[in-house]
């Protein structure tokens, strides 16, 4: 099992997109999602074809959160050029997890 961790605190179960096809598909077509979806590499995301709004955190290579946004379906984020990966979660998750720019996260497991 893979986890999204900040300061040794587990924030959520993480699903990591391991292939280009998984990154392209992402959360498209799902009715619901619990946990964190990690896209690596990733500098920009879209929500075309999605059925629910998402929180997105763009992180650099060290796991530092650079930018956080919430996207409704049929939207596109701005590119975050220094981002190495992105974390997607159901809208409201980052507020519950208190995830903010400057936090350092790890994907463990």
C-alpha positions, 0 to 999 in steps of 0.5 A: 500500500502507498501513502501520502505522508507529511512530517510522518503523519499519514494524510491519505492512501495514495494511488500512483499513476505508474504509466503514461496511460494511467497519467492520461486517464487519471480520475476521468470517468470515476464517480468518486475517489477517496485518497490521493492520486499522484501524477509524476511527472506533471506540471498541469492538469485538466478536469475535462471528463471528470464528474466531481471537483478536485483539489490539486497540489503541484510539488517540486522534486523534493516534495515541497508543495508549490501551488494548490488549487481547486478545479471544477469539472471542465477546467484546466490549471495553469502550468506550474513550471517548477513542478515535478509531480501533482497530487489530486484529491476530491475537493475539500480534502486539502482543507481536511488535511491542512495541506498548504504551499510550503508543506513537504510531502512524501509518497511512501510504500 
